[in-house]
Amino acid sequence: MMMIERGAKRTAKPDIFISHSSKDKKAALHLAKVLNFCSIDVWLDDWELEVGQSLTDEISKAMNESRYIAILITENYNKTVWTKTEYKKALSREQKEQRTVMLPLIIGEAVIPDFLEDKMYIDLRAKFFNGVVNLVGMIHSISRFRISEALNDSEPENVGDIWRLLQSIGFEPYVVLGNDDFQEMLKHGGHLIKEDYATFDPFELKNSGKVSNHVKALIGELI
C-alpha cells in the first residue's frame, strides 16, 4: 500500500519553493512533478498563482514560508532580473536563520554563478534520479551514509525505483497530491488514516472503470 498526502492549497509550509527562469518552465514543471511523487511538497508558481493575485506578494510569501528555496541553475538563470531577486532573498534568509535555505540544483549547461562557488549543489544532468534521491534524503533528514550506500547498491531509473530504494533504507515514501486528486482516490478505494493522509492500492485504482484518466496517469508514474 502507498501513502498519499493532499497537496493543493496547502496549509502547512511547503518543503521547497522552486526558483527558475521563465525560459526553464518546462524543466521546473517536470522536476516539481517528480518531487511530488517522492514525498516532497513543492511550491511552483504555475500551480499556485490565480488570476488577480499579486505576483510579487504571493511569491514573496511562498519564499518566506517554504522550508527551502531550490535554485534551478541553467544558462538562463543569471539572465533574469527576477531570479536574481529570488536568490538574494534566499541568501538573506540563510543569514537570518543561520541554516541552509538555498538548494542549488544544476539542470542545464551553465557556468556555476559566483554566489554558488562555495556551496555544495546537486547535479541533475547526468543522473537525474540519483539527484532526486539525494534531495529527498536532505529534505527528510535521512543520513547521507544510508543514501550513499543505497545508491552504490542500485541506481534508480524511474520514480518506482526511488520508492523501492527509500523503502530499503527504512523511509516510507508517499505522493503529494492536489485536493481534487486526493479526494478522487479516496472515493474509489483509498483509506483515510489521519487528516490529509490515506493509503491506497494503485493497481486497484489503475484498473477501476470509475477513476478518471487523469488519476490513472498519475498512478502510472508509480507502476
C-alpha positions as protocol buffer text, in pm:
chain_id: "A"
residue {
  index: 1
  type: MET
  ca { x: 0 y: 0 z: 0 }
}
residue {
  index: 2
  type: MET
  ca { x: 116 y: 353 z: -71 }
}
residue {
  index: 3
  type: MET
  ca { x: 57 y: 673 z: 122 }
}
residue {
  index: 4
  type: ILE
  ca { x: -75 y: 986 z: -41 }
}
residue {
  index: 5
  type: GLU
  ca { x: -93 y: 1334 z: 102 }
}
residue {
  index: 6
  type: ARG
  ca { x: -319 y: 1619 z: -4 }
}
residue {
  index: 7
  type: GLY
  ca { x: -110 y: 1890 z: -158 }
}
residue {
  index: 8
  type: ALA
  ca { x: -302 y: 2172 z: -330 }
}
residue {
  index: 9
  type: LYS
  ca { x: -373 y: 2494 z: -140 }
}
residue {
  index: 10
  type: ARG
  ca { x: -152 y: 2371 z: 139 }
}
residue {
  index: 11
  type: THR
  ca { x: -190 y: 2499 z: 491 }
}
residue {
  index: 12
  type: ALA
  ca { x: 145 y: 2355 z: 607 }
}
residue {
  index: 13
  type: LYS
  ca { x: 472 y: 2503 z: 488 }
}
residue {
  index: 14
  type: PRO
  ca { x: 587 y: 2359 z: 154 }
}
residue {
  index: 15
  type: ASP
  ca { x: 920 y: 2177 z: 153 }
}
residue {
  index: 16
  type: ILE
  ca { x: 1058 y: 2363 z: -147 }
}
residue {
  index: 17
  type: PHE
  ca { x: 997 y: 2678 z: -347 }
}
residue {
  index: 18
  type: ILE
  ca { x: 1137 y: 2637 z: -700 }
}
residue {
  index: 19
  type: SER
  ca { x: 1311 y: 2949 z: -828 }
}
residue {
  index: 20
  type: HIS
  ca { x: 1362 y: 2935 z: -1205 }
}
residue {
  index: 21
  type: SER
  ca { x: 1383 y: 3138 z: -1521 }
}
residue {
  index: 22
  type: SER
  ca { x: 1060 y: 3156 z: -1721 }
}
residue {
  index: 23
  type: LYS
  ca { x: 1258 y: 3000 z: -2007 }
}
residue {
  index: 24
  type: ASP
  ca { x: 1306 y: 2691 z: -1792 }
}
residue {
  index: 25
  type: LYS
  ca { x: 937 y: 2647 z: -1711 }
}
residue {
  index: 26
  type: LYS
  ca { x: 915 y: 2302 z: -1870 }
}
residue {
  index: 27
  type: ALA
  ca { x: 1214 y: 2171 z: -1673 }
}
residue {
  index: 28
  type: ALA
  ca { x: 1080 y: 2320 z: -1349 }
}
residue {
  index: 29
  type: LEU
  ca { x: 740 y: 2159 z: -1403 }
}
residue {
  index: 30
  type: HIS
  ca { x: 894 y: 1818 z: -1473 }
}
residue {
  index: 31
  type: LEU
  ca { x: 1112 y: 1837 z: -1164 }
}
residue {
  index: 32
  type: ALA
  ca { x: 820 y: 1952 z: -946 }
}
residue {
  index: 33
  type: LYS
  ca { x: 605 y: 1658 z: -1058 }
}
residue {
  index: 34
  type: VAL
  ca { x: 881 y: 1407 z: -985 }
}
residue {
  index: 35
  type: LEU
  ca { x: 947 y: 1559 z: -643 }
}
residue {
  index: 36
  type: ASN
  ca { x: 576 y: 1541 z: -556 }
}
residue {
  index: 37
  type: PHE
  ca { x: 592 y: 1168 z: -628 }
}
residue {
  index: 38
  type: CYS
  ca { x: 894 y: 1140 z: -398 }
}
residue {
  index: 39
  type: SER
  ca { x: 748 y: 1283 z: -77 }
}
residue {
  index: 40
  type: ILE
  ca { x: 844 y: 1647 z: -138 }
}
residue {
  index: 41
  type: ASP
  ca { x: 582 y: 1920 z: -118 }
}
residue {
  index: 42
  type: VAL
  ca { x: 667 y: 2172 z: -391 }
}
residue {
  index: 43
  type: TRP
  ca { x: 552 y: 2531 z: -439 }
}
residue {
  index: 44
  type: LEU
  ca { x: 551 y: 2615 z: -810 }
}
residue {
  index: 45
  type: ASP
  ca { x: 403 y: 2936 z: -947 }
}
residue {
  index: 46
  type: ASP
  ca { x: 212 y: 2758 z: -1224 }
}
residue {
  index: 47
  type: TRP
  ca { x: 25 y: 2551 z: -965 }
}
residue {
  index: 48
  type: GLU
  ca { x: -43 y: 2814 z: -704 }
}
residue {
  index: 49
  type: LEU
  ca { x: -99 y: 3159 z: -857 }
}
residue {
  index: 50
  type: GLU
  ca { x: -450 y: 3261 z: -957 }
}
residue {
  index: 51
  type: VAL
  ca { x: -582 y: 3541 z: -1176 }
}
residue {
  index: 52
  type: GLY
  ca { x: -595 y: 3870 z: -988 }
}
residue {
  index: 53
  type: GLN
  ca { x: -338 y: 3781 z: -722 }
}
residue {
  index: 54
  type: SER
  ca { x: -32 y: 3996 z: -669 }
}
residue {
  index: 55
  type: LEU
  ca { x: 263 y: 3816 z: -825 }
}
residue {
  index: 56
  type: THR
  ca { x: 513 y: 3992 z: -601 }
}
residue {
  index: 57
  type: ASP
  ca { x: 319 y: 3939 z: -279 }
}
residue {
  index: 58
  type: GLU
  ca { x: 236 y: 3573 z: -337 }
}
residue {
  index: 59
  type: ILE
  ca { x: 586 y: 3474 z: -442 }
}
residue {
  index: 60
  type: SER
  ca { x: 739 y: 3664 z: -151 }
}
residue {
  index: 61
  type: LYS
  ca { x: 501 y: 3489 z: 89 }
}
residue {
  index: 62
  type: ALA
  ca { x: 580 y: 3147 z: -60 }
}
residue {
  index: 63
  type: MET
  ca { x: 954 y: 3208 z: -36 }
}
residue {
  index: 64
  type: ASN
  ca { x: 917 y: 3302 z: 330 }
}
residue {
  index: 65
  type: GLU
  ca { x: 701 y: 3003 z: 417 }
}
residue {
  index: 66
  type: SER
  ca { x: 884 y: 2730 z: 225 }
}
residue {
  index: 67
  type: ARG
  ca { x: 1147 y: 2538 z: 421 }
}
residue {
  index: 68
  type: TYR
  ca { x: 1395 y: 2555 z: 133 }
}
residue {
  index: 69
  type: ILE
  ca { x: 1440 y: 2755 z: -185 }
}
residue {
  index: 70
  type: ALA
  ca { x: 1562 y: 2548 z: -478 }
}
residue {
  index: 71
  type: ILE
  ca { x: 1760 y: 2742 z: -737 }
}
residue {
  index: 72
  type: LEU
  ca { x: 1740 y: 2585 z: -1083 }
}
residue {
  index: 73
  type: ILE
  ca { x: 2071 y: 2671 z: -1244 }
}
residue {
  index: 74
  type: THR
  ca { x: 2077 y: 2678 z: -1624 }
}
residue {
  index: 75
  type: GLU
  ca { x: 2227 y: 2908 z: -1884 }
}
residue {
  index: 76
  type: ASN
  ca { x: 1911 y: 3122 z: -1842 }
}
residue {
  index: 77
  type: TYR
  ca { x: 1910 y: 3171 z: -1467 }
}
residue {
  index: 78
  type: ASN
  ca { x: 2153 y: 3460 z: -1433 }
}
residue {
  index: 79
  type: LYS
  ca { x: 1999 y: 3645 z: -1725 }
}
residue {
  index: 80
  type: THR
  ca { x: 1672 y: 3715 z: -1543 }
}
residue {
  index: 81
  type: VAL
  ca { x: 1627 y: 4008 z: -1306 }
}
residue {
  index: 82
  type: TRP
  ca { x: 1350 y: 3828 z: -1116 }
}
residue {
  index: 83
  type: THR
  ca { x: 1561 y: 3521 z: -1040 }
}
residue {
  index: 84
  type: LYS
  ca { x: 1844 y: 3740 z: -910 }
}
residue {
  index: 85
  type: THR
  ca { x: 1597 y: 3892 z: -665 }
}
residue {
  index: 86
  type: GLU
  ca { x: 1491 y: 3545 z: -553 }
}
residue {
  index: 87
  type: TYR
  ca { x: 1839 y: 3410 z: -486 }
}
residue {
  index: 88
  type: LYS
  ca { x: 1925 y: 3727 z: -291 }
}
residue {
  index: 89
  type: LYS
  ca { x: 1617 y: 3663 z: -76 }
}
residue {
  index: 90
  type: ALA
  ca { x: 1730 y: 3303 z: -22 }
}
residue {
  index: 91
  type: LEU
  ca { x: 2075 y: 3419 z: 88 }
}
residue {
  index: 92
  type: SER
  ca { x: 1916 y: 3675 z: 321 }
}
residue {
  index: 93
  type: ARG
  ca { x: 1708 y: 3402 z: 485 }
}
residue {
  index: 94
  type: GLU
  ca { x: 2019 y: 3189 z: 533 }
}
residue {
  index: 95
  type: GLN
  ca { x: 2195 y: 3469 z: 715 }
}
residue {
  index: 96
  type: LYS
  ca { x: 1890 y: 3547 z: 928 }
}
residue {
  index: 97
  type: GLU
  ca { x: 1803 y: 3186 z: 1017 }
}
residue {
  index: 98
  type: GLN
  ca { x: 2162 y: 3058 z: 1037 }
}
residue {
  index: 99
  type: ARG
  ca { x: 2084 y: 2741 z: 843 }
}
residue {
  index: 100
  type: THR
  ca { x: 2083 y: 2611 z: 489 }
}
residue {
  index: 101
  type: VAL
  ca { x: 1792 y: 2754 z: 291 }
}
residue {
  index: 102
  type: MET
  ca { x: 1922 y: 2774 z: -68 }
}
residue {
  index: 103
  type: LEU
  ca { x: 1950 y: 2444 z: -256 }
}
residue {
  index: 104
  type: PRO
  ca { x: 2132 y: 2484 z: -588 }
}
residue {
  index: 105
  type: LEU
  ca { x: 2014 y: 2231 z: -849 }
}
residue {
  index: 106
  type: ILE
  ca { x: 2205 y: 2215 z: -1177 }
}
residue {
  index: 107
  type: ILE
  ca { x: 1971 y: 2119 z: -1461 }
}
residue {
  index: 108
  type: GLY
  ca { x: 2133 y: 2271 z: -1767 }
}
residue {
  index: 109
  type: GLU
  ca { x: 2464 y: 2354 z: -1927 }
}
residue {
  index: 110
  type: ALA
  ca { x: 2563 y: 2659 z: -1729 }
}
residue {
  index: 111
  type: VAL
  ca { x: 2859 y: 2815 z: -1558 }
}
residue {
  index: 112
  type: ILE
  ca { x: 2818 y: 2799 z: -1180 }
}
residue {
  index: 113
  type: PRO
  ca { x: 2734 y: 3155 z: -1063 }
}
residue {
  index: 114
  type: ASP
  ca { x: 2983 y: 3331 z: -834 }
}
residue {
  index: 115
  type: PHE
  ca { x: 2739 y: 3331 z: -542 }
}
residue {
  index: 116
  type: LEU
  ca { x: 2731 y: 2949 z: -551 }
}
residue {
  index: 117
  type: GLU
  ca { x: 3102 y: 2878 z: -586 }
}
residue {
  index: 118
  type: ASP
  ca { x: 3144 y: 2781 z: -220 }
}
residue {
  index: 119
  type: LYS
  ca { x: 2817 y: 2587 z: -196 }
}
residue {
  index: 120
  type: MET
  ca { x: 2751 y: 2219 z: -244 }
}
residue {
  index: 121
  type: TYR
  ca { x: 2498 y: 2156 z: -519 }
}
residue {
  index: 122
  type: ILE
  ca { x: 2301 y: 1866 z: -666 }
}
residue {
  index: 123
  type: ASP
  ca { x: 2369 y: 1787 z: -1030 }
}
residue {
  index: 124
  type: LEU
  ca { x: 2056 y: 1662 z: -1207 }
}
residue {
  index: 125
  type: ARG
  ca { x: 2207 y: 1644 z: -1553 }
}
residue {
  index: 126
  type: ALA
  ca { x: 2380 y: 1307 z: -1590 }
}
residue {
  index: 127
  type: LYS
  ca { x: 2197 y: 1110 z: -1319 }
}
residue {
  index: 128
  type: PHE
  ca { x: 1866 y: 1284 z: -1264 }
}
residue {
  index: 129
  type: PHE
  ca { x: 1706 y: 1027 z: -1032 }
}
residue {
  index: 130
  type: ASN
  ca { x: 2022 y: 995 z: -820 }
}
residue {
  index: 131
  type: GLY
  ca { x: 2000 y: 1368 z: -763 }
}
residue {
  index: 132
  type: VAL
  ca { x: 1634 y: 1341 z: -665 }
}
residue {
  index: 133
  type: VAL
  ca { x: 1720 y: 1073 z: -408 }
}
residue {
  index: 134
  type: ASN
  ca { x: 1987 y: 1299 z: -258 }
}
residue {
  index: 135
  type: LEU
  ca { x: 1735 y: 1582 z: -239 }
}
residue {
  index: 136
  type: VAL
  ca { x: 1474 y: 1359 z: -71 }
}
residue {
  index: 137
  type: GLY
  ca { x: 1737 y: 1248 z: 178 }
}
residue {
  index: 138
  type: MET
  ca { x: 1819 y: 1605 z: 272 }
}
residue {
  index: 139
  type: ILE
  ca { x: 1460 y: 1724 z: 298 }
}
residue {
  index: 140
  type: HIS
  ca { x: 1356 y: 1429 z: 514 }
}
residue {
  index: 141
  type: SER
  ca { x: 1674 y: 1412 z: 724 }
}
residue {
  index: 142
  type: ILE
  ca { x: 1786 y: 1069 z: 604 }
}
residue {
  index: 143
  type: SER
  ca { x: 2154 y: 1013 z: 677 }
}
residue {
  index: 144
  type: ARG
  ca { x: 2399 y: 1077 z: 395 }
}
residue {
  index: 145
  type: PHE
  ca { x: 2557 y: 739 z: 473 }
}
residue {
  index: 146
  type: ARG
  ca { x: 2232 y: 548 z: 410 }
}
residue {
  index: 147
  type: ILE
  ca { x: 2161 y: 740 z: 90 }
}
residue {
  index: 148
  type: SER
  ca { x: 2514 y: 689 z: -40 }
}
residue {
  index: 149
  type: GLU
  ca { x: 2516 y: 317 z: 38 }
}
residue {
  index: 150
  type: ALA
  ca { x: 2177 y: 267 z: -127 }
}
residue {
  index: 151
  type: LEU
  ca { x: 2284 y: 450 z: -444 }
}
residue {
  index: 152
  type: ASN
  ca { x: 2604 y: 244 z: -459 }
}
residue {
  index: 153
  type: ASP
  ca { x: 2396 y: -73 z: -448 }
}
residue {
  index: 154
  type: SER
  ca { x: 2142 y: 32 z: -709 }
}
residue {
  index: 155
  type: GLU
  ca { x: 2093 y: 347 z: -916 }
}
residue {
  index: 156
  type: PRO
  ca { x: 1727 y: 441 z: -975 }
}
residue {
  index: 157
  type: GLU
  ca { x: 1600 y: 486 z: -1328 }
}
residue {
  index: 158
  type: ASN
  ca { x: 1245 y: 598 z: -1250 }
}
residue {
  index: 159
  type: VAL
  ca { x: 1014 y: 703 z: -967 }
}
residue {
  index: 160
  type: GLY
  ca { x: 925 y: 343 z: -881 }
}
residue {
  index: 161
  type: ASP
  ca { x: 1295 y: 265 z: -833 }
}
residue {
  index: 162
  type: ILE
  ca { x: 1324 y: 563 z: -597 }
}
residue {
  index: 163
  type: TRP
  ca { x: 1036 y: 431 z: -387 }
}
residue {
  index: 164
  type: ARG
  ca { x: 1198 y: 87 z: -360 }
}
residue {
  index: 165
  type: LEU
  ca { x: 1534 y: 242 z: -271 }
}
residue {
  index: 166
  type: LEU
  ca { x: 1384 y: 462 z: 0 }
}
residue {
  index: 167
  type: GLN
  ca { x: 1189 y: 170 z: 146 }
}
residue {
  index: 168
  type: SER
  ca { x: 1508 y: -37 z: 157 }
}
residue {
  index: 169
  type: ILE
  ca { x: 1667 y: 215 z: 395 }
}
residue {
  index: 170
  type: GLY
  ca { x: 1364 y: 248 z: 622 }
}
residue {
  index: 171
  type: PHE
  ca { x: 1184 y: 553 z: 479 }
}
residue {
  index: 172
  type: GLU
  ca { x: 823 y: 504 z: 369 }
}
residue {
  index: 173
  type: PRO
  ca { x: 764 y: 738 z: 71 }
}
residue {
  index: 174
  type: TYR
  ca { x: 435 y: 899 z: -21 }
}
residue {
  index: 175
  type: VAL
  ca { x: 286 y: 1108 z: -301 }
}
residue {
  index: 176
  type: VAL
  ca { x: 193 y: 1473 z: -251 }
}
residue {
  index: 177
  type: LEU
  ca { x: -133 y: 1537 z: -436 }
}
residue {
  index: 178
  type: GLY
  ca { x: -372 y: 1818 z: -509 }
}
residue {
  index: 179
  type: ASN
  ca { x: -701 y: 1809 z: -321 }
}
residue {
  index: 180
  type: ASP
  ca { x: -908 y: 1702 z: -625 }
}
residue {
  index: 181
  type: ASP
  ca { x: -681 y: 1404 z: -693 }
}
residue {
  index: 182
  type: PHE
  ca { x: -669 y: 1313 z: -325 }
}
residue {
  index: 183
  type: GLN
  ca { x: -1048 y: 1315 z: -293 }
}
residue {
  index: 184
  type: GLU
  ca { x: -1099 y: 1110 z: -610 }
}
residue {
  index: 185
  type: MET
  ca { x: -853 y: 843 z: -497 }
}
residue {
  index: 186
  type: LEU
  ca { x: -1011 y: 839 z: -153 }
}
residue {
  index: 187
  type: LYS
  ca { x: -1356 y: 795 z: -307 }
}
residue {
  index: 188
  type: HIS
  ca { x: -1252 y: 497 z: -517 }
}
residue {
  index: 189
  type: GLY
  ca { x: -1068 y: 275 z: -274 }
}
residue {
  index: 190
  type: GLY
  ca { x: -845 y: 492 z: -57 }
}
residue {
  index: 191
  type: HIS
  ca { x: -843 y: 454 z: 320 }
}
residue {
  index: 192
  type: LEU
  ca { x: -805 y: 765 z: 534 }
}
residue {
  index: 193
  type: ILE
  ca { x: -557 y: 704 z: 816 }
}
residue {
  index: 194
  type: LYS
  ca { x: -547 y: 1058 z: 954 }
}
residue {
  index: 195
  type: GLU
  ca { x: -633 y: 1406 z: 832 }
}
residue {
  index: 196
  type: ASP
  ca { x: -500 y: 1456 z: 478 }
}
residue {
  index: 197
  type: TYR
  ca { x: -323 y: 1118 z: 474 }
}
residue {
  index: 198
  type: ALA
  ca { x: -450 y: 796 z: 318 }
}
residue {
  index: 199
  type: THR
  ca { x: -334 y: 463 z: 182 }
}
residue {
  index: 200
  type: PHE
  ca { x: -449 y: 318 z: -147 }
}
residue {
  index: 201
  type: ASP
  ca { x: -390 y: 26 z: -381 }
}
residue {
  index: 202
  type: PRO
  ca { x: -251 y: 176 z: -705 }
}
residue {
  index: 203
  type: PHE
  ca { x: -337 y: -133 z: -910 }
}
residue {
  index: 204
  type: GLU
  ca { x: -698 y: -122 z: -793 }
}
residue {
  index: 205
  type: LEU
  ca { x: -724 y: 243 z: -896 }
}
residue {
  index: 206
  type: LYS
  ca { x: -546 y: 181 z: -1225 }
}
residue {
  index: 207
  type: ASN
  ca { x: -794 y: -92 z: -1320 }
}
residue {
  index: 208
  type: SER
  ca { x: -1106 y: 85 z: -1196 }
}
residue {
  index: 209
  type: GLY
  ca { x: -1361 y: 195 z: -1452 }
}
residue {
  index: 210
  type: LYS
  ca { x: -1472 y: 478 z: -1224 }
}
residue {
  index: 211
  type: VAL
  ca { x: -1139 y: 659 z: -1194 }
}
residue {
  index: 212
  type: SER
  ca { x: -1056 y: 945 z: -1432 }
}
residue {
  index: 213
  type: ASN
  ca { x: -784 y: 910 z: -1694 }
}
residue {
  index: 214
  type: HIS
  ca { x: -601 y: 1192 z: -1517 }
}
residue {
  index: 215
  type: VAL
  ca { x: -568 y: 991 z: -1194 }
}
residue {
  index: 216
  type: LYS
  ca { x: -482 y: 676 z: -1387 }
}
residue {
  index: 217
  type: ALA
  ca { x: -197 y: 867 z: -1550 }
}
residue {
  index: 218
  type: LEU
  ca { x: -72 y: 974 z: -1206 }
}
residue {
  index: 219
  type: ILE
  ca { x: -83 y: 614 z: -1084 }
}
residue {
  index: 220
  type: GLY
  ca { x: 102 y: 506 z: -1394 }
}
residue {
  index: 221
  type: GLU
  ca { x: 402 y: 709 z: -1280 }
}
residue {
  index: 222
  type: LEU
  ca { x: 447 y: 465 z: -995 }
}
residue {
  index: 223
  type: ILE
  ca { x: 356 y: 130 z: -1151 }
}
